[in-house]
């Protein structure tokens, strides 16, 4: 794993940057009182705070932020970018840490993404990146890629930024930073982590390492997400979910996501469903297809879920406690074409299947 991971409660209290640093932060992750304290604590190495609160990694937002971030980074040689926030905020940072040498003139982020850092005019500078996740679920702090929406086209599309060496340099995972997450966000992030772990099992790229990581993550989420939603002050449960998020993110980095993620995007686009929920509603359906295709995957899922039930049935029952109603293909907004389109996508091609029947 190229990312150096540090994990534990209270990490932020003793952390100090070791080089001039720009901080990109979501104000929901860093309240003003915390920012004031950290500014005093980091005074010798702090260049500037840059705030972003849009909640979505989207090309127009990146285009707005890029000149501010790049200008600040260019003020000191060897500067670093420190990012606080959920998955979208960390994905923004993973893109914006690549700076054109001039530092002041940003091309459109659409151009930056399509080039993937390989064919831009001028030299690209890769700044050191330290990620501090404020949610437990996305795994962005330990993944190489970043996802972003392009809503400028007639049909919005979700894109992937996957340059060589796209990982953060360091992931600082302090479960205390997740305390401000409300119940719905806590649920959705936990379900997103669960999907990362499950999809790394029913994946053509599955390996011994990814399976070990996924098994541990699944068990932590199944045991602790209901407990945390019963009591959002349960810090032991928050710590377990933060650990699960990192492990599932590592598993996802080995395999990438698969069919449930590919199917989820229509629900986000057409129904406005949150990402975690949109993936979760497809998990029982894809689990059923995966088990039908591979007895080995059925056994792995039953081991991880600690059940003798069919994994699809177990997941259906488990998800109902979170008001998640599983979907089948017949309930997809665009009908049977959804499965064909999803399977043809990069994520869909990661799915382990024998014969797939669109039912």
TISE-635626 format. One line per 5 residues: number of its first residue (from 1); their letters; for each residue y, x, z of C-alpha. Coordinates in pm, whole numbers. Each point is the difference from the previous one (the first is absolute). Layout:
N
NUM) a) Y,X,Z; ...
This chain:
359
1) xxxxx) 0,0,0; 325,168,-116; 204,-186,263; 30,153,345; -53,-299,232
6) xxxxx) 127,-15,356; -97,-304,203; 90,-127,345; 229,-215,208; 339,148,80
11) xxxxx) 0,257,-281; 355,-85,-98; 132,83,347; -75,371,-42; 41,38,-376
16) xxxxx) 281,213,-146; 49,95,-366; -45,368,-82; 227,-2,-306; 307,-190,-126
21) xxxxx) -115,-359,-47; 110,-326,-158; -136,-310,172; -87,-305,-212; -59,-288,238
26) xxxxx) -53,-372,13; 229,-132,278; -283,-228,113; -202,312,76; 283,199,160
31) xxxxx) 236,-213,214; 354,129,39; -58,121,355; -296,209,-116; 200,140,-292
36) xxxxx) 282,102,235; -245,177,231; -176,178,-286; 332,106,-155; 95,175,322
41) xxxxx) -348,150,35; -15,125,-361; 365,95,-39; -69,358,-112; -218,-107,-293
46) xxxxx) 119,-351,-87; 177,-31,-336; 41,-375,-29; -155,-339,77; -54,-220,-307
51) xxxxx) -96,-359,69; -203,-231,-218; -101,-352,101; -113,-163,-323; -361,-32,105
56) xxxxx) -146,65,-345; -49,317,-202; 166,-114,-322; 153,195,-287; 351,-138,37
61) xxxxx) 1,86,372; -119,352,-72; 270,43,-263; 259,-99,262; -139,234,266
66) xxxxx) -75,303,-218; 357,137,-37; 61,-30,376; -326,166,99; 13,274,-265
71) xxxxx) 364,82,72; -78,38,370; -310,212,-63; 195,230,-234; 248,93,275
76) xxxxx) -241,249,160; -256,232,-153; -350,-73,124; 88,-344,134; -265,-255,97
81) xxxxx) -23,-378,-18; -112,-192,310; -100,-364,-57; -35,-282,252; -132,-342,-92
86) xxxxx) -285,-203,-140; -193,66,-317; 283,-86,-239; 242,232,178; -249,286,1
91) xxxxx) -81,-59,-367; 371,22,-80; 14,331,181; -302,133,-189; 187,-66,-323
96) xxxxx) 347,111,111; -120,333,145; -18,118,-365; 355,101,-95; 148,118,-325
101) xxxxx) 156,341,57; 358,-122,-47; -50,-232,295; 280,-237,-97; -96,-171,-325
106) xxxxx) -299,-229,26; -178,-125,-310; -127,-357,17; -295,-29,234; -190,-161,-286
111) xxxxx) 31,331,-188; -99,193,311; -312,-211,46; -112,6,-361; 39,377,-14
116) xxxxx) -188,38,332; 202,312,67; -153,182,-295; 245,-28,-291; 348,-47,140
121) xxxxx) 278,217,-132; 104,256,255; -197,147,287; -154,-227,260; 25,102,365
126) xxxxx) -268,-128,236; 143,-39,350; -217,16,308; -78,-354,118; -82,-119,353
131) xxxxx) -113,-363,31; 28,-207,316; -170,-340,-55; 139,-293,198; -283,-234,-100
136) xxxxx) -377,35,28; -166,-84,-329; 135,141,-322; -130,356,37; 290,119,-216
141) xxxxx) 57,297,230; -336,151,-106; -26,-114,-363; 113,192,-308; 132,-290,-205
146) xxxxx) 288,-241,42; 15,-354,-134; 317,-164,-125; 101,-320,-173; 182,-14,-330
151) xxxxx) 171,-339,-5; 229,76,-294; -253,-116,-257; -73,-364,-85; -329,32,186
156) xxxxx) 36,210,317; -259,274,28; -123,224,280; 5,367,-91; -151,315,146
161) xxxxx) 175,332,61; -276,262,9; 136,351,-54; -199,311,69; 48,91,366
166) xxxxx) 140,-341,88; -116,3,362; 245,26,289; -10,339,169; -34,-148,348
171) xxxxx) -88,-342,141; 121,-64,354; -178,-310,125; 145,-127,326; -139,-345,89
176) xxxxx) 308,-61,217; 201,-42,-321; -201,-314,-86; 107,-188,313; 279,-183,-181
181) xxxxx) -236,-147,-263; -14,-380,28; -331,-186,-10; -1,-87,-370; 79,357,-109
186) xxxxx) -256,137,245; -263,-234,-144; 82,77,-364; 2,376,55; -332,-15,183
191) xxxxx) -153,-201,-284; 136,248,-253; -171,284,188; -322,-200,10; 16,-49,-376
196) xxxxx) 51,375,-54; -310,75,204; -218,-270,-157; 108,87,-352; -90,363,54
201) xxxxx) -359,-117,68; -44,-217,-312; 152,270,-219; -140,217,-280; 172,299,164
206) xxxxx) -157,-59,340; -116,318,174; -159,101,327; 344,86,137; 169,-321,-114
211) xxxxx) -284,-209,144; 21,173,339; 375,-59,15; -36,-361,-115; -274,-89,249
216) xxxxx) 210,116,294; 313,-175,-129; -180,-331,-59; -147,1,348; 337,71,163
221) xxxxx) 172,-280,-195; -271,-260,56; 4,70,375; 372,50,63; 207,-209,-244
226) xxxxx) -89,-334,167; 62,157,340; 342,132,-103; 109,-332,-147; -92,-167,328
231) xxxxx) 229,246,182; 252,198,-203; 73,218,304; -358,135,7; 71,366,-75
236) xxxxx) -367,100,4; -57,-245,-285; 309,127,-182; -129,355,33; -338,-107,-141
241) xxxxx) 167,-172,-297; 214,307,-69; -313,215,-2; -173,-248,-231; 296,5,-237
246) xxxxx) -15,379,-31; -378,4,-49; 8,-282,-256; 287,174,-178; -204,320,-19
251) xxxxx) -298,-194,-137; 226,-168,-256; 138,340,-103; -356,108,-80; -88,-306,-208
256) xxxxx) 316,-202,-79; -8,-379,40; -210,-240,-206; -37,-361,-111; 146,-184,301
261) xxxxx) 328,188,-43; -3,-64,-375; -50,-374,59; 268,-16,268; 301,68,-221
266) xxxxx) -2,-342,-168; 25,-165,341; 296,215,94; 174,-68,-330; -78,-370,-39
271) xxxxx) -22,-120,360; 216,249,188; -294,87,227; 39,316,210; -202,297,-118
276) xxxxx) -236,14,299; -82,-370,-23; -30,7,-380; -265,272,19; -178,-153,300
281) xxxxx) -61,-337,-165; -212,174,-265; -211,214,236; -287,-249,53; -22,-76,-374
286) xxxxx) -9,368,-97; -239,77,287; -240,-260,-141; 16,145,-349; -44,353,134
291) xxxxx) -302,-89,213; -162,-179,-293; 46,312,-209; -118,252,261; -241,-42,292
296) xxxxx) 124,336,130; 356,-132,25; -126,-312,180; -173,223,257; 311,217,43
301) xxxxx) 220,-306,53; -242,-156,249; -6,328,192; 380,26,8; 47,-366,92
306) xxxxx) -291,14,247; -151,-321,-133; -322,-125,-157; 197,-270,-184; 94,29,-361
311) xxxxx) 321,209,10; 187,-264,-202; -87,-265,259; 95,225,290; 337,85,-156
316) xxxxx) 72,-365,-81; -56,-100,362; 187,302,143; 306,-58,-219; 40,-365,102
321) xxxxx) 135,105,340; 302,145,-184; 61,-312,-209; -132,179,-309; -175,-236,-242
326) xxxxx) -224,198,-238; 38,-54,-374; -249,-22,-281; 58,54,-367; 50,-371,-60
331) xxxxx) 305,10,229; 175,282,-183; 336,-107,-147; -90,127,-347; -363,-110,-8
336) xxxxx) -299,198,-123; 219,247,-188; 101,139,338; -339,165,59; -17,151,-347
341) xxxxx) 352,137,31; -65,133,348; -324,173,-99; 179,162,-295; 268,147,225
346) xxxxx) -14,346,156; -91,-150,338; -253,-241,-148; -181,285,-173; -68,149,345
351) xxxxx) -213,-302,91; -378,36,33; -163,-282,-194; -308,-86,-193; 43,-316,-205
356) xxxx) 306,-193,110; 11,-375,-49; 341,-167,9; -88,-283,237
